């Protein structure tokens, strides 16, 4: 593998094992590159020539050093696969790719919240720039973004680190002296919960609440009115 070529590509890396002795590391075509080859493939140039050229461009080593005994079909087949993965797929596959990316970057995750905060503050920063940051740089830029938004937008709220810590480690707030215990009211309202919990997953919050209710029911002797109240939730 040509490490200089890997660093210059600035892309996700892929690998394919064709047999016990042959493994190719490669990147995908960039949008500009894909559009060019897509036009050429719709012309009169033989597809196998273009697929081999795609392989030569995306292969993360120098193709001229490949063994002369290597079957020619290996490079052509890999080039065709690179073209397909780069965008030469069906509309359904395109939508599935979006769905997979959404799953990998959930809307309510802390990471996505931090990324969006940075984007909202520093419009010159791109997703690629964030991917190339170290963790310390990412945190530093996030805190700077929070500070900027706190000064420029009065309605902006900083990340509640204490609340997150208590959520993660299931730490309950200590009861104040002479504090009256009120009945918990289960609000099955996604909008209200989202407003209260922010980026936390609402369904997980609901499940945690229900588990706490079950634990409380097992420990306490409920009155008839309490049971009727729970039935109405």
GIBEL-V17487 format. One record per pair of residues at least 24 apart in sequence whose C-alpha atoms are under 10 Angstrom apart, sorted by the first residue. I is the first residue (numbers start at 0). GAP is how many residues later the second one is. D is the distance in whole Angstrom. If there is no record, write none. Layout:
BEGIN
i: [I;I]
gap: [GAP;GAP]
d: [D;D]
END
This chain:
BEGIN
i: [0;0;0;0;0;0;1;1;1;1;2;2;3;3;4;4;4;4;4;5;5;5;5;6;8;8;9;9;9;10;12;12;13;13;13;13;14;14;15;17;17;21;21;21;23;23;23;23;23;23;23;24;24;24;24;25;25;25;25;25;25;25;25;25;25;26;26;26;26;26;26;26;26;27;27;27;27;27;27;27;27;27;27;27;27;27;28;28;28;28;28;28;28;28;28;28;29;29;29;30;30;32;32;32;33;33;33;33;33;33;34;34;34;36;37;37;37;46;46;47;47;47;47;47;47;48;48;49;49;49;49;50;50;50;50;50;50;50;50;50;51;51;51;51;51;52;52;53;53;53;53;53;53;54;54;54;54;54;57;57;105;105;106;106;106;107;107;107;107;107;107;107;108;108;108;108;109;109;109;109;110;110;111;112;112;112;112;113;113;113;113;113;113;113;113;114;114;114;114;115;115;116;116;116;116;116;116;116;116;116;117;117;117;117;117;117;117;118;119;119;119;119;120;120;120;120;120;120;121;158;158;159;162;163;163;166;166;166;169;182;182;182;183;183;183;183;184;184;184;185;185;185;185;185;186;187]
gap: [24;25;58;59;60;61;57;58;59;60;57;58;56;57;53;54;55;56;57;52;53;54;55;53;49;51;118;121;122;117;45;47;44;45;46;68;44;45;62;56;60;44;48;52;31;35;36;37;50;51;54;33;34;35;36;29;30;31;32;33;34;35;52;53;56;28;30;31;32;33;55;58;59;26;27;29;30;31;51;53;54;55;56;57;58;59;25;26;28;29;53;54;55;56;57;58;28;56;57;55;56;24;50;53;48;49;50;52;53;54;51;52;53;46;45;49;50;29;33;25;27;28;29;31;32;27;30;26;29;30;33;24;25;26;27;28;29;30;31;32;24;25;26;27;28;26;27;24;25;26;27;28;29;24;25;26;27;28;24;25;93;95;92;93;94;86;89;90;91;92;93;94;89;90;91;92;49;54;89;90;27;88;87;29;46;85;86;24;25;27;28;29;31;32;45;24;26;27;30;26;29;24;25;26;27;28;29;31;32;41;24;25;26;27;28;30;31;26;25;26;28;29;24;25;26;27;28;31;26;39;40;38;34;33;36;33;38;41;38;43;46;47;25;29;45;46;44;45;48;24;27;44;46;47;46;45]
d: [7;9;9;6;5;8;9;6;5;7;8;8;9;9;10;9;6;7;9;10;9;6;9;10;9;9;9;10;9;9;10;9;10;10;10;9;10;10;8;8;9;10;9;9;10;7;8;9;10;9;8;9;6;6;8;8;9;9;5;4;5;8;9;10;8;9;9;5;7;7;8;10;9;9;10;9;6;9;10;9;6;8;9;7;5;9;8;10;8;7;7;7;10;9;6;9;10;7;9;8;8;10;10;9;10;7;10;7;7;8;10;9;10;8;9;9;8;9;9;9;10;6;9;9;8;8;10;8;8;9;10;8;5;7;8;4;5;9;8;8;5;8;8;6;8;7;10;9;5;8;10;7;7;4;8;9;7;9;8;10;10;9;7;9;9;9;10;8;4;6;6;9;10;6;7;8;9;10;7;8;10;10;9;10;9;10;7;9;8;9;6;9;9;9;9;10;9;8;10;9;10;9;7;9;10;6;7;10;8;10;6;9;8;5;8;10;10;8;8;10;10;8;5;8;9;7;7;10;9;9;10;10;9;10;9;9;9;10;9;9;9;10;10;9;10;9;9;9;8;9;10;9;10;6;8;8]
END
